[in-house]
Amino acid sequence: MRKIATVLAVVATAATGFASNAQADMVDTIRDRGQLVCGVHTGLVGFGAPDESGEWQGLDPDYCRAVATAILGEPKVKWVPLSTQARFTSLQNGEIDILAQNSTMTLARDASLGLTFPAFNFYDGQGLLIRSDLGVTESKELDGATICIQQGTTSEYVIRNHFTSLGISFTPVVIESGTEFFSAFFGDRCDAITSDLSQLAVVRLTSDKPDDYQLLPDIIAKSPLGPVVRADDKHFENVVKWTSFALLTAEELGITQNNVKEMQASDNADIQKFLGVTPGVGELLGLNDDWIADVISTVGNYSEIFERNVGAGSPLALKRGQNALWSDGGLMYSPLF
C-alpha cells in the first residue's frame, strides 16, 4: 500500500506540474494576440484620460505603452476603462492583462486577491488644497483653519492625527456626498480640503479659477501607486517590473527619447548592454536584446513620462517630490541591470 501511495503521489505531483507548465504564458498570449489589454481610468486628467481624438493619454497609459513595446516592439494597446469597483475583478477574470489605474498597494489587495504589484510608478499621499488668498505655504500655518473632510474615508483620521502632531487645531467640516465635498470647498465653506494629492491636483485644474487655489507641499499619508497584474504568471510580472525599472535607469543614465539612438553608439559598456548593443539584457526576460531601446524610443524615460503628463509640462504642474530619483532625494530607485 505504501508503494502504491508513493506512486500515486508522484503521478499527482507530475500532473500538477504539467498543468502549471501548460498554462498559457501571458507574454506569449500578448504576442499571439498582437496587443496588450490595459485597464485604465474612466477619466482622470494626467493619469489616464482620452484626448480630443479619443486616444488615451496619461502616466498610466504610457506605462501600458511601455510594456506593450517591450513585448511587441511597438505600443499596440487595447484600452478598457474601468470603475474603481470593477477594476480588480476585471483583472482577476482575465478581461484585462494589466491594470494601470492609480491603484494603491495594500496588504489585503496584495495578499488576498491573487494579484501583485510589480513596481510603483507614482508615490501619492494625502494632502491639502487651500485657497491661495490664505497666504500660507505649509500645513503648520493652518492653525484654526476650517478643513472640508469627506465622511467615511480615512482622511478624517489622518488629518486629525496630523494637526495633533503639529500642535495646532482646526475646525472640521464633514461632508457626506462626494459631489458636495468639492462644491463645499469651492463655495468657501472651508479654507482647505484634504484628499489624495493627485485627486486634489485634478480638482484644482478643473475649477473655474485654478490660480485661486494651491496645493501645499506637505504629504500627510503615503499612498504608493502602480500597475497591477495577476500573481500566477511570474514571467509577465517580471516584464512589467523590469520595464518600470528600465524607465528609471534610463533617466539615471541620461538616455532620452531623443538621444536613445545616439546613446546606442556610446562606448560605455553599461549603456551598451542596457540598450541591447551587447547581448544579454533581453534573454532572461524572453525579450529582444534591444527591448529597452524600443521602449525609450516610444515613451521616453521616467522623467519624460512624468513631466509631460503630470509635471511641469502638464496642466497639473506637479513637482517631482517623492517621485524624484533616489539620487535627488526621492523614492524612485531601480535595482542594477
C-alpha angles and dihedrals in degrees: 000000000000091000091049091049091050092050091048091050091052092048091048092049092049091048091051091049091049092050090050093049091046092057110110114260109234092222090056091045091053091048092049091047093045096225144059117241108221127188111216142170121291083235131323115158112239095011102054130336137129118258125222091284092050095253115138115245133180145082095291096046089051089056089054090049089052093051092045091050092049090056103031103025090240136058100259105159136163110211120218114186110212136187118235088250094054102037102089094038090052090053093046091050093051094245088128133026097216136011116221105172113122090277118177119221114233133167093251094050094045097044106035110032100062088245135115138204107224096188144343120252099178132026106210131174144174114284146156134265113199140181108265092224090069087078096215128133103192138025096255087070092061097085108153095008124142113242125198111222129182113236118240096026132107088244094088094053092045097047093048091053091046095053091044091053089052091051093236135113136229139183113241120218102197114204123191103195120066092218093048089046093070097034089054090058095045088046089061096247088133140021095231143010128214129212138110110325094233090055092046091051091054092045090052092049094051094048120106092248111025092176090063089069136052138189116237115228094233115114106204101181134012125248115173111200130195149133119298130212136174114278096227098077114063093176094060091040089056092049091053092044096049093042087060091047090049091058090054095044091050089056090049091051094045093245112151139176089260100046103034093103091049091047091056086069091055118124090219106116094211092052092046091055094041092054095043099252087121110045122245113066094088103040098075091052095043090245135121114275091243095051092115092052088052091050095050091045088055105042107004126231125311093272092054092048092048098045098048095045107035107353137073093312093055135070089250092061094195117176119237092243109145089004093066119108116275088249089060095049097270134116100248108114135160127199116234121283 
